[in-house]
Amino acid sequence: PNIIGMKDTVPDAFHTAQVINTVKKNIPHFEVYAGYDNNFAHNILSGGDGCIGGLSNIVPEFFASWMQAFTNDDLLAVAQHQQIVDQLMAVYSVNSPFIPTFKKALQLKGVIQSERCSSPFN
């Protein structure tokens, strides 16, 4: 098959854990990612493959460090990262939709030149 994974963008981490447990029993190499940044740790601990979230675009080094904490079995660092990301999630509430806020952050970091958004986000 051509489908090798999925991103489960639901706020309920239990739903993603059910997907992981159901699918990986039959297709162990199938990758399951959380769509919410704050579900990253739960996804990994449930046997998933990580997270494809918006914050990783703004602070990729933070998420790389978090993944390294998992690799090193450093539960204290994993917990500290979780506490930080729980606070960072507030950025999603600055504007609705959140995409212009994220683009502005990327512009301020020098990642992109313009914060301009196309319709319907402008």
C-alpha positions as CSV (number, residue, x, y, z in Angstrom):
1,P,0.0,0.0,0.0
2,N,1.0,3.6,-0.6
3,I,-0.2,4.9,2.8
4,I,2.5,4.6,5.4
5,G,1.2,6.8,8.2
6,M,-1.3,9.3,9.4
7,K,-1.7,12.4,11.5
8,D,-4.5,12.3,14.0
9,T,-5.5,15.9,14.7
10,V,-7.9,15.6,17.6
11,P,-7.5,17.1,21.0
12,D,-8.2,13.8,22.7
13,A,-4.9,11.9,23.1
14,F,-6.9,8.7,24.0
15,H,-8.3,8.6,20.5
16,T,-4.8,8.7,19.0
17,A,-3.7,6.0,21.4
18,Q,-6.6,3.8,20.3
19,V,-5.5,4.3,16.7
20,I,-1.9,3.4,17.5
21,N,-3.0,0.2,19.4
22,T,-5.4,-0.9,16.7
23,V,-3.3,-0.2,13.6
24,K,0.2,-1.1,14.8
25,K,-1.0,-4.6,15.9
26,N,-1.7,-5.3,12.2
27,I,0.8,-3.0,10.5
28,P,3.8,-2.4,12.9
29,H,5.6,-0.1,10.5
30,F,2.6,2.2,10.0
31,E,3.4,5.7,11.5
32,V,0.9,7.5,13.7
33,Y,1.5,11.1,14.6
34,A,-0.4,13.5,16.9
35,G,-1.6,16.7,15.4
36,Y,-1.6,18.7,18.6
37,D,1.8,19.7,20.0
38,N,0.8,19.0,23.6
39,N,0.0,15.4,22.7
40,F,3.5,14.7,21.6
41,A,4.6,12.9,24.8
42,H,1.5,10.9,25.0
43,N,1.8,9.8,21.4
44,I,5.4,8.6,21.9
45,L,4.6,6.9,25.2
46,S,1.6,5.1,23.6
47,G,3.9,3.7,20.8
48,G,3.3,6.4,18.2
49,D,5.8,8.2,16.2
50,G,5.6,11.8,17.4
51,C,3.8,14.9,16.4
52,I,3.3,17.1,13.3
53,G,2.2,20.3,15.0
54,G,2.5,24.0,14.4
55,L,4.9,24.9,17.2
56,S,7.6,22.7,15.7
57,N,7.8,25.2,12.9
58,I,8.5,28.0,15.3
59,V,10.7,26.3,17.8
60,P,12.1,23.2,16.0
61,E,15.1,23.0,18.3
62,F,12.7,22.6,21.3
63,F,11.0,19.6,19.7
64,A,14.3,18.1,18.7
65,S,15.5,18.4,22.3
66,W,12.2,16.8,23.5
67,M,12.7,13.9,21.2
68,Q,16.3,13.6,22.4
69,A,15.0,13.4,26.0
70,F,12.9,10.5,25.0
71,T,15.8,8.8,23.2
72,N,17.9,9.3,26.4
73,D,15.1,8.0,28.6
74,D,15.3,11.3,30.5
75,L,11.8,11.4,32.0
76,L,12.6,14.6,34.0
77,A,13.5,16.4,30.7
78,V,10.4,14.9,29.0
79,A,8.2,16.3,31.8
80,Q,9.9,19.7,31.7
81,H,9.3,19.9,28.0
82,Q,5.6,18.9,28.5
83,Q,5.2,21.7,31.0
84,I,6.7,24.3,28.6
85,V,4.7,23.2,25.6
86,D,1.5,23.3,27.7
87,Q,2.3,27.0,28.2
88,L,3.3,27.6,24.6
89,M,-0.1,26.2,23.4
90,A,-1.5,29.6,24.4
91,V,-0.1,31.0,21.1
92,Y,-2.9,29.2,19.3
93,S,-5.4,31.5,21.0
94,V,-3.8,34.8,20.1
95,N,-5.8,35.0,16.8
96,S,-8.3,32.9,15.1
97,P,-7.3,31.5,12.8
98,F,-3.8,31.0,14.3
99,I,-1.9,30.9,11.0
100,P,-1.2,34.7,10.7
101,T,0.3,34.6,14.2
102,F,2.6,31.7,13.3
103,K,3.6,33.4,10.1
104,K,4.5,36.6,12.0
105,A,6.6,34.5,14.5
106,L,8.4,32.9,11.5
107,Q,9.1,36.3,10.0
108,L,10.4,37.7,13.3
109,K,12.8,34.7,13.5
110,G,14.0,35.3,9.9
111,V,12.6,32.0,8.6
112,I,10.3,33.7,6.1
113,Q,10.4,37.2,4.5
114,S,6.7,38.0,4.7
115,E,3.9,37.4,7.2
116,R,1.4,37.8,4.3
117,C,-1.3,35.1,4.3
118,S,-3.5,34.1,1.4
119,S,-7.2,34.1,1.5
120,P,-9.1,33.1,3.7
121,F,-6.4,33.8,6.3
122,N,-5.6,37.4,5.4
